[in-house]
Amino acid sequence: NHATKARQVLQVCERNLQDATQLNYDFRNPFVVCGATFTPIYCGQKEVSCPYCMARFVPDIAGKLCS
């Protein structure tokens, strides 16, 4: 039964809480994700936008947008 298996998996996960991958992320601060590096760009940080698709990028990516 799929529901039983799902409950078992959840129980194992709840007993063994750990972050396998550390993320560079602050859940309390609103952000958008850079379209090239997939890193968060937090409110107030500098960013550049593609004039064609409006995707947002970190300033290091300026001039290489939507390639």
Order of alpha helices (4+ residues) and beta strands (2+ residues): alpha-beta-beta-beta-beta
